[in-house]
Amino acid sequence: MRRAVKRSKLARPTPWLKGVVVRAMRQAGPPYLTVADQIQDVDHALDATELARLLGCCRVTIFNHARAGRIPCFRVGTLLRFNPGEIAKWLRSQ
């Protein structure tokens, strides 16, 4: 009989990210460009909607992870923006 191991929220891996990478690679078609490569090719700061489209997830998910400090971001006034280079580096480290 296996016992359930209780883990803290901070120690949990991000399973949604694996699905995001797989979906984005399927959408890219051959030759496969990784999501990080696609994002790094963007030449302007991304907003949450653009990043959500590239990652294949919901915009609210992006806001929630940014608020929790899991996704690198910066603010321009009240607007939340994402540096494509930092996002690509963050994706590669995941």
VOGU-3710 file (C-alpha; in Angstrom, 3 decimals, decimal comma):
1> mrravkrskl> 0,000/0,000/0,000  1,386/3,381/-0,986  1,123/6,384/1,250  0,291/9,762/-0,182  3,183/12,163/0,144  2,157/15,666/1,074  4,082/18,296/-0,867  4,005/22,025/-0,459  2,636/24,162/-3,278  6,073/25,637/-3,942
11> arptpwlkgv> 7,667/22,224/-4,484  5,173/21,117/-7,134  6,343/21,021/-10,735  4,356/22,885/-13,357  2,611/20,119/-15,340  0,704/22,623/-17,463  4,017/23,789/-18,972  4,778/20,340/-20,451  1,424/20,333/-22,242  2,037/23,867/-23,462
21> vvramrqagp> 5,354/22,912/-25,023  3,898/19,829/-26,726  0,892/21,739/-28,128  3,065/24,554/-29,426  5,467/22,136/-31,142  2,548/20,424/-32,873  1,239/23,789/-34,080  4,663/24,843/-35,374  4,929/21,895/-37,760  8,196/20,478/-39,066
31> pyltvadqiq> 10,943/21,501/-38,662  9,945/21,962/-35,048  10,759/25,262/-33,460  10,569/25,174/-29,719  8,228/27,564/-27,980  11,256/29,358/-26,592  12,617/29,873/-30,117  9,275/31,195/-31,346  9,013/33,622/-28,439  12,615/34,771/-28,723
41> dvdhaldate> 11,994/35,739/-32,364  9,390/38,315/-31,280  10,849/41,825/-31,469  8,563/43,636/-29,010  7,418/43,257/-25,405  4,566/40,780/-25,171  1,315/41,394/-23,370  -0,540/38,602/-21,541  -2,845/37,882/-24,487  0,046/37,427/-26,940
51> larllgccrv> 2,008/35,273/-24,503  -1,054/33,126/-23,762  -1,584/32,587/-27,499  2,058/31,549/-27,972  1,991/29,216/-24,954  -1,442/27,819/-25,791  -3,016/28,607/-22,453  -5,525/31,048/-21,011  -4,710/34,714/-20,428  -5,877/34,420/-16,819
61> tifnharagr> -3,324/31,642/-16,265  -0,576/34,015/-17,409  -1,780/36,712/-14,994  -1,984/34,227/-12,110  1,538/32,905/-12,686  2,914/36,432/-13,090  1,268/37,504/-9,834  2,774/34,486/-8,075  6,220/35,354/-9,481  6,551/32,183/-11,570
71> ipcfrvgtll> 6,815/34,008/-14,925  9,293/36,894/-15,386  7,440/40,117/-16,167  7,609/43,877/-15,782  5,085/46,675/-15,531  4,632/49,701/-17,743  2,375/51,839/-15,591  -0,504/49,501/-14,798  0,119/47,216/-17,790  1,872/43,883/-17,448
81> rfnpgeiakw> 4,483/43,107/-20,125  6,840/40,213/-20,805  10,348/40,434/-22,259  10,593/37,741/-24,989  14,265/37,050/-24,226  13,586/36,494/-20,527  10,530/34,354/-21,248  12,535/32,196/-23,682  15,318/31,794/-21,096  12,737/30,933/-18,419
91> lrsq> 11,087/28,324/-20,665  14,431/26,666/-21,398  15,218/26,434/-17,683  11,908/24,688/-16,903
//
